[in-house]
Amino acid sequence: MNVDGVGEESITDFLLWKWASIDKRFRSINVSSFTRQEESKVSGADFEMEVWLVGKGLVYPLVFQAKKFIKQYDAYVNKLNYPKNTKNQMNTLLGYASSNKRIPFYAFYSIPDKKTTAMCRHNDVFDCGVFMAHAKVIEQFADGKHGRKVSKNDLLKVSNPFHCMFCCPIAFQGYFETYFPSIDGELDIKEIPAYVSYLLDVHENEVSEEKVKNFIKEHELGQFRHVAVYDMRELEESPNK
Ligand SMILES: [Zn+2]
C-alpha cells in the first residue's frame, strides 16, 4: 500500500517464496530468473503464473494475470483494458486459456476494507490480500458492462480469497465448479505435462537447473514468470473430506 513502486511482479515473487517455505506440497520455478539470463529476452512473459493443482482424480491448471488494485477507484476499466485501452493483455490470457485448456484468472493484490465482500462467505476477507476472479467475469468489467466507474470492491465481490480454494468447506468438492462455473467444458485434462510431473515428484533440493532449462525451452514456459505445482494427491484422500 505504501510503496507504489512495488509492483505485481515483486509481490508474486515474495508470495511464491513464502508459500514454498511454509508448504512442501508447493513447488515453483521462477521462470523469469532463467529467461532473464538469455539475451534479447527482456520481458517475454505474458502471464504472471501458471499453477497446477494436482489431485488423484482431478487436475486444475490455472493461469494468472496479476493486478495490484489498492485504491477504491483507480480507473479500473482502463486498467483492465491494458495496454492503452486495447485489452490485448486480457485477450492474450483468454485466448491462451481457451486454446490450451487452462482456467484463466486474475489475481488481485489488494487491501480489503469494511465494505469488501467476496463470493464465498465461509472465509473472512479482512485478513486477505490476494483474491482471484475468473477472467471471463472480469472481462465484463473491462467491456463496460458494469459501467465506467468500477470500484475495487466491485471487482472483489466477484472474487474469492486465494486461500479459499484450499480451506473452503467445499475445497476439493466442486469448489471451482461452484464459484467459477464457466470452467465447465474447458477442463478435460487426462495427462499432465512432463514438467508438472517432474516438479511434483522431485525432491525440493534436487531440482536440476539443466532439466528446468530444457523444460522451459521445450514447453515454451517463457510465457510465464512463474510455473508452480501444488500436490493434492494425498490431501484429496483425507478422511475428514
Ligand atoms: Zn470458501
Boltz pocket constraint, residues with backbone or C-beta under 6 A from the ligand:
constraints:
  - pocket:
      binder: B
      contacts: [[A, 120], [A, 121], [A, 122], [A, 123], [A, 164], [A, 165], [A, 167], [A, 168], [A, 169]]
      max_distance: 6.0
